[in-house]
Every structure is written in structure tokens, then in C-alpha cells.
Amino acid sequence: MDKKIGWIGTGVMGAPMCGHLLDGGYSMSVYNRSEEKTRDLVKRGATACSGPKEVAQNSDVVFTIVGYPSDVEAVILGEGGVVEGLSNGATIVDMTTSEPSLAKRIDESAKSKGATALDAPVSGGDVGARDGSLAIMVGGDRKVFDAVRPMFELMGSNIAYMGPAGAGQHTKMSNQILIASTMIGVVESLLYAFKAGNDLNEVIDVIGSGAASSWSINNLGRRIVKGDLNPGFFIKHFVKDMGIALDEARRMNLALPGLALSHQFYVSAMAVGLENLGTQGLYKVFSNMNGIDDM
């Protein structure tokens, strides 16, 4: 492959996504704040870098997927960040779920260096990241999207160009709003079935293939039944996403009471120390409310 790729953020999602590009034959430079999280990728042929600027200096396309908008800003726009190391004609692709307004600032900053930027948040969790089946929602210049698309195709199976800078992030907010209320339904549905004496996997077999079918019931519902609350996507990051969506809704003078309710339940999960569980950890909040210890 002729393009050199940089990757910043090798956590639960980022490591397997980066791995798919490595498997696709791309030359990779990687960086993560916790260096040990890059070691497996380095063993597979990636080159470790000392910081975001160095990654950019060695790359034609730099992908980032970090935790919070403040991390995105620091890694891309901050001192020693990606923009400082960008060469003319390079591209930044931020795959973090972040603020649409920040995506626009990154786009403007990249252009000031003769470079380009895409905001490309993803959906599909750790399973989608490992399987290369993510949904990828992209904002930015259409020609840049077309040039990067072969790389996206190594990571995802549902890749969509949504419009100018920030459009990918707005689409991801729509995704998160839908998931937020759906997760309440998943947890309440399973708690009801449990109290009624049903076999929970049999219930999921039926309702997961009918009108109530969703990725959440078929994947996260199964994890709840197994007692697996490990993160495919952290509660603390989901609370961040819902907060962004609520802020954007306020700016648009839009009332989203269902999202606000879901947000409060997840804030409650964080208040009792569940922030590092997966989003299916909401089950703990509802089961505790009902005096249920285990299903």
C-alpha cells in the first residue's frame, strides 16, 4: 500500500480497527497514552511513536479514536498535536464520537496547513470493531471521503457519507439517542421476563427476530443473561455522548425528554461506581431498584 497510516488511540475499539488496516497491508505508525496498549500492534509490524505530532510527521492519513472531546482537542489541536505535524495534502480522520462544532474546527485547522479532515464516528461496539463490521458515518469533503473509503472498508460494512464537516458527528448523535432509550427497553424487557419465570435466551430468540428486534437485545441482551457486563462501550463514554446530544438539542431548541431520562439513569450508574462497565451495565441500576441480585 502506498499510503502511510497513523493511528492514535488503541483501546477497546481502536486496537482491532488499527489491526484491520495492518492486515490490509498498510504501513502503520501508532501512539497511545498507555504505551502497553500498542505492544501487540508493534509486534505485528506497526511502529510506535512518542506522540501525536510524530505520528502525523510519519503519515499521509492519521486516524484518531480517543475518549472525550477534550482528548480529541488535545491530541489533534493541542501543543505537540497532529496538526503541528501534518504535511501538505495529509488527512486527519477522527473516529471518536465527539462534538460537531469541534469537527468543524478540526476541518478548518487542517485546511490552514494545506491538509484535510473527516469526522467519522462509528457504531457497532467492540464486536463490530473486531469483526470489521462497524457502521461508519462520515462528514467532510466528498473527494476526501472517496480517497479514504478503501481504508474504511477494512473496518466497516456500513459506510456512509453524510455531508460536510460535522455531519458524521450529528449522525452519530442520532444513533446514540436511539440506543439510549432502546437500552432501557432491553433491561426492562429482560427483568420482566425473569420475574415471569421465562427462559431469557428463549425470550431473546423470539423477540429478537420480530418487530422488537434490535442490535442491543440480540447482542447486549445476551451478555446481560450471561452476566457479562464488560465494556464493548463504556458507560462513562455513553454519558459523554448523551451529554453532547443534549447540548446540541438545546442549541437547536429541541426537546428530547426520552434522552434526558436515559441520561439520568446512566448518570445514576456512574454515581454508584459502574462507569467502567459496558452500556449493558444499566441492568445493575434497574435490578437494584427491584431488589434483584442475579438473573
N, C-alpha and C positions, 0 to 999 in steps of 0.2 A: 504494500500500500504506500502511495507516495506522500500522503499527508501525515504529519507528526501530530499525535494527540496528547493533550494534557488532561489529567483528571485530579480534581481536588474534592476530597470527601469520600472516604472508603469505609463507611459504616454499614449498617444492615442492608440498605438499598444500594449504596454506591459501589461497594466491593464487587457484587455479582454483575452489576451493569458495566463497570470497567472491565471485568473479566471477559464479557462477551466481545468487547472491542479488541482485547488482546487475542482472543481466539480467532477473531476475524482477520488477524494479520497486521494490525496497526502497531506502529512504534509508539510506546506509551511512557510518559513521564507522570509520576504520581506524587501527591502530597496529602498528608492528613496530620492534624494536630497531635494525635496519638500515633506515633510512628509505627508501633507494633501492628496497627491495623493495615499497614501497607506491605507487611513482610511476605504474605502469601503471593501477592501480585508481583512483588520483586522477584520471588523465586521462579515465577512463571515468565519472567522476561522484562517486566517494567523497570524503569529507572526511578529511584527515589530522589526527590528534590528537597531542598531545605526550606522552601516557602512558595507561596503563590506566584511571586514575581519570577522566580527561577523556572517554575512550570511554564509560565507564559513565554519566557525567553526561548524555551526549547520546543514550542508547539505552534502549529498552524491553527488548531482548534482546541480551545480549553473548555472542558466541561466542569461544572461545579454542582455539587449537591450536598449542602450543609444543613444546619438545624433551623436557624431563625433568620429573619430579615437582617438583624444586627450582624449576624455571622456573614451573610451574603455581602453586606456593605463593607465589612472589614476585609474580607477575602478578595473582593473584586475592586472596590473603590478606595480602600484604605492604604495607608503607608505600607510599602512592600507588597501591594496587591497586584492582581492580574493586570489591571490597566497599565500600571507602570512598566510591565514587561512586554506588553503587546507589540508585535511588529505590524507594519503596514500590511493590510489585507488579511490579518488574522481574524478569528471569530471567537466570541465568548458564547457559550451555551449554558445558561443557568437552569438547572433542573430541580432546584429547590422550590417548594411551594412557598411563595413569598408575596410581597406587596406589588400590585400592578404599577403603582407610582414609582417604585424602586426599579422595576424592569425598564421603565421609560428613561430613568436617569442613567442606568447602565448603558442603554442604547445610545444615548446622547454622548456619554463619556467615551464609548468605544469609537463612535464616529469622529470625535475630536482627535483621535490617534490614527485615523485612516483605517480603522477596523470596523467590525460589525458585531451585532449581538442578537441572540434569540433568547426568549423566555420559554422554557419547555418543561413545565412541571409534569409529573407522571401520576398515574393511578394504577393500582394492582398489588401494592404491598410487597412484602419480601418474596412471596410466591411468584408474582409476576416478574420481579427483578431476577430471580434465579432462573425462571423458565424462559426469559426473553419474550414475555407476552404482555408487557406493560401497555397501557394506553398513554400516549404522549401528545400533549396539547401545546401547540407551538404558536408563539407570537413573534413578529419581526418582519423583515423583508422577505418576500416570497422567493426571490432568487437565492438568498442565503439558505432558506429552508430547503430548497431543492438540492443545493450542494451538500448539505449535511444529512439529508434524508437517508443515504445508504448506511450511515452510522446509526441513526435512529432505528433502522430496520433490524439491526443486530440486537437491539434491546427491547423492541416492542412489536406488537402485532396490530395495533390500532393507532395509527399515526395520523394526526390531523393538523393542517394549517388553519389557524383560527382568525388571523388578521394581523394588524400592526403591533408594535411593541406594547406589551401589557395584556394582549388578548388571550395569550395562553394562561396567564395567571387568573384572569377573570373566569375563564372556562373551568379551571381547577377549583375556584371558589364555588361554582355551581355544583361541581362534583362533591365537594365536601359538605355543602348544605344538604344534599340528598342523602349522603351517607350518615350524617349526624342523626337525623330523625329515623332513618332505617335501623340504626343500631339500637335505638330504644325499642323499636318493634321486635327486633331479633331477641333481645334479652327478655322482654315481657312475654313473648310467644313461648319461649322455652321454659320460663318459670311457670307459666300456666300449664303447659303440657306435663311438666314434672309434678306439679301439685295434683293434676288429674290422674296421675298414675300411668301415663303413656311412656312407651319406649322412645326416647328422644331422637335417636338416629332414624327410627322408623318414621317419626313425625317429619323430620327434615327430608327424608326420601320423598314423601308425598308433597308437602307444601313447597319444597324447594324445586319442584318441577311443574308447579301450577302457576296461577295468577300471582301468588305471593313470592315467586322466585326472585332471588337477588344473589349477587356475589357474596354479600355479607352472611346470609343464612347458610349458604352452601359451603362456605369456607370458614368463616369465623364462628358460625354456629357449631360446626363440627369440633372446632378447637375448644369451645366452651364445654361441650359434652365430655371431651377428654380431660378437662381440667387444665388445658394448655392456654395460659394467659400470657405467654411470652410475646414480645413485641414483633409483629411484622411492621407495625407503625406505632410509635409511642403515643400514649395518652397525652403527654406534655406537648408533643408536636401537633396533635389534633386540636388541643385547646388553643394553641397559637393560630392554627388555620381558621378556626371558627371566629377567633377574635378579629382576624383580618377581614373575614367576610362581613362580620357585624359592623366594623368600621366603614367598610366600603358601602354597605347598605345605608348607613346613616348619611354618608355623603350624597347618596342618591335619593335621600328622603324616602326610603323604602322600609316598611315594617316587616320583619321576619320573626314572628313570635315563636314559631316552632324551633328555629335555630337557636334563639335566645334560651329556650327551655333546655334544649340539648346541651348547650354550652354550660349551663348551670349544673347539670348533672355531672358533666365531666370535670368541672371545677371542684365539685364535691369529691370526686375520685382523687384528685390531686391533694385535696385537703386532708385525706386520710392516708396519704403516702403511696398512692397507686400510680404515680405519674410515669413510672418506667415500665408499666405493663403495656401490652398491646391494647388497641381500642376495644377489643372484646372484654377487657377488664372492667368495663361498665357493668358487667354481670355482678361483680362484687358489690357495687353500690346498691343495686336492686335486690340482690339476695339478702344482704344485711338488713335492708329495710323490712324484709318479710321474714326475718329470723330463720333463713335457710342457710345452712353451713356448706352443704355439698349436694350436688345433683347426682 
